[in-house]
Amino acid sequence: MEFTCPRCAETVEAVYYGPCVSCREELNDLFGQEGRVIEIADYEPKMNVTPNAVALKDD
């Protein structure tokens, strides 16, 4: 598919619409970051949540 680069307005031949290769490399150099690990706390239900009465029923 042929289109114009939305960033530099040059004609580009690519499969998907977006910045051309040179613009993509420039953007990656400017804004590229390494991935990071985010730790999430374990889920604790709120105190106003009550257990299901059927689940607590003794047979």
C-alpha positions as CSV (number, residue, x, y, z in Angstrom):
1,M,0.0,0.0,0.0
2,E,1.4,3.4,-0.9
3,F,0.7,6.5,1.3
4,T,2.3,9.6,2.6
5,C,4.1,9.5,5.9
6,P,1.9,11.4,8.5
7,R,5.0,12.9,10.1
8,C,7.4,13.9,7.2
9,A,4.9,13.8,4.3
10,E,7.2,11.6,2.1
11,T,5.6,8.8,-0.1
12,V,6.0,5.4,1.6
13,E,5.4,1.9,0.5
14,A,4.3,-0.3,3.5
15,V,1.8,-2.9,4.6
16,Y,0.3,-0.7,7.5
17,Y,-0.3,3.0,7.7
18,G,2.0,4.9,10.0
19,P,5.3,6.8,10.2
20,C,8.0,5.8,7.7
21,V,11.0,3.7,8.8
22,S,13.3,6.8,9.3
23,C,10.6,8.6,11.3
24,R,10.0,5.5,13.4
25,E,13.7,5.1,14.2
26,E,13.9,8.8,15.1
27,L,10.8,8.5,17.4
28,N,12.2,5.4,19.0
29,D,15.5,7.2,19.8
30,L,13.6,10.1,21.3
31,F,10.9,8.3,23.3
32,G,12.1,4.6,23.5
33,Q,12.3,3.2,27.0
34,E,13.3,-0.2,28.5
35,G,10.5,-2.3,29.8
36,R,9.9,-2.4,33.6
37,V,8.3,-4.8,36.0
38,I,5.3,-3.5,37.9
39,E,4.4,-5.2,41.2
40,I,0.7,-5.4,42.0
41,A,-0.5,-6.0,45.6
42,D,-2.5,-9.1,46.3
43,Y,-6.3,-8.8,46.0
44,E,-8.0,-8.3,49.4
45,P,-11.8,-8.1,49.3
46,K,-13.5,-5.1,50.9
47,M,-14.8,-5.5,54.4
48,N,-18.4,-4.8,53.3
49,V,-18.4,-8.0,51.1
50,T,-20.1,-10.9,52.7
51,P,-19.5,-14.6,51.8
52,N,-22.2,-16.4,49.9
53,A,-24.7,-18.0,52.3
54,V,-24.9,-21.2,50.2
55,A,-21.2,-21.7,50.2
56,L,-21.1,-21.5,54.1
57,K,-24.1,-23.8,54.6
58,D,-23.2,-27.0,56.5
59,D,-24.7,-30.3,55.3
